[in-house]
Amino acid sequence: MEQVVFLIALTSFLLALIFLGVNIIRIGFMPALSIRTRLSQLALVFMGIYVIFLISFLVMIN
């Protein structure tokens, strides 16, 4: 069970980095860091999922 949670956490982190990278390439560095674009919002959602699943993973292994 811990492995599945950790896999979901890593996948969501990877997707967040990909979305952020694509957004930086598309519109530039400073505008990509704002929350106005759809890709920035998706990256933020996946970072939130990453944090939630990472915390649950850390609780499970202890």
KAHUVEN-V42274 format. One record per residue. N is the residue number from 1. RES is the residue in one letter. PHI is phi in degrees with one decimal (* if undefined). BURIAL is 1 if it has 24 or more other ideal C-beta (glycine too) atoms within 12 Angstrom, else 0. D_CENTER is the distance of its C-alpha to the mean C-alpha in whole Angstrom. Layout:
n = <N | N>
res = <RES | RES>
phi = <PHI | PHI>
burial = <BURIAL | BURIAL>
d_center = <D_CENTER | D_CENTER>
This chain:
n = <1 | 2 | 3 | 4 | 5 | 6 | 7 | 8 | 9 | 10 | 11 | 12 | 13 | 14 | 15 | 16 | 17 | 18 | 19 | 20 | 21 | 22 | 23 | 24 | 25 | 26 | 27 | 28 | 29 | 30 | 31 | 32 | 33 | 34 | 35 | 36 | 37 | 38 | 39 | 40 | 41 | 42 | 43 | 44 | 45 | 46 | 47 | 48 | 49 | 50 | 51 | 52 | 53 | 54 | 55 | 56 | 57 | 58 | 59 | 60 | 61 | 62>
res = <M | E | Q | V | V | F | L | I | A | L | T | S | F | L | L | A | L | I | F | L | G | V | N | I | I | R | I | G | F | M | P | A | L | S | I | R | T | R | L | S | Q | L | A | L | V | F | M | G | I | Y | V | I | F | L | I | S | F | L | V | M | I | N>
phi = <* | -63.8 | -68.0 | -66.0 | -63.7 | -66.1 | -65.4 | -64.8 | -62.7 | -66.4 | -65.4 | -67.9 | -65.2 | -63.9 | -64.2 | -63.5 | -65.7 | -65.0 | -62.4 | -66.1 | -63.4 | -63.9 | -66.6 | -65.1 | -67.3 | -70.2 | -120.4 | 103.3 | -72.6 | -66.8 | -65.8 | -70.7 | -84.2 | -79.3 | -94.0 | -75.8 | -85.4 | -66.4 | -67.6 | -66.3 | -65.5 | -64.8 | -62.2 | -66.6 | -63.1 | -68.8 | -66.3 | -64.5 | -62.1 | -59.3 | -63.5 | -62.3 | -73.1 | -68.1 | -65.5 | -66.2 | -63.9 | -65.5 | -69.6 | -68.3 | -79.8 | -91.1>
burial = <0 | 0 | 0 | 0 | 0 | 0 | 0 | 0 | 1 | 0 | 0 | 1 | 1 | 0 | 1 | 1 | 0 | 0 | 1 | 1 | 0 | 0 | 1 | 0 | 0 | 0 | 0 | 0 | 0 | 0 | 0 | 1 | 0 | 0 | 0 | 0 | 0 | 0 | 1 | 1 | 0 | 0 | 1 | 1 | 0 | 1 | 1 | 0 | 1 | 1 | 0 | 0 | 1 | 1 | 0 | 0 | 1 | 0 | 0 | 0 | 0 | 0>
d_center = <21 | 19 | 18 | 17 | 14 | 13 | 13 | 10 | 8 | 9 | 8 | 5 | 4 | 6 | 6 | 3 | 6 | 9 | 8 | 9 | 12 | 13 | 13 | 15 | 17 | 18 | 19 | 19 | 18 | 19 | 18 | 15 | 14 | 15 | 14 | 17 | 15 | 14 | 11 | 10 | 10 | 8 | 5 | 6 | 6 | 3 | 3 | 6 | 7 | 6 | 8 | 10 | 11 | 11 | 14 | 15 | 16 | 17 | 20 | 21 | 22 | 24>
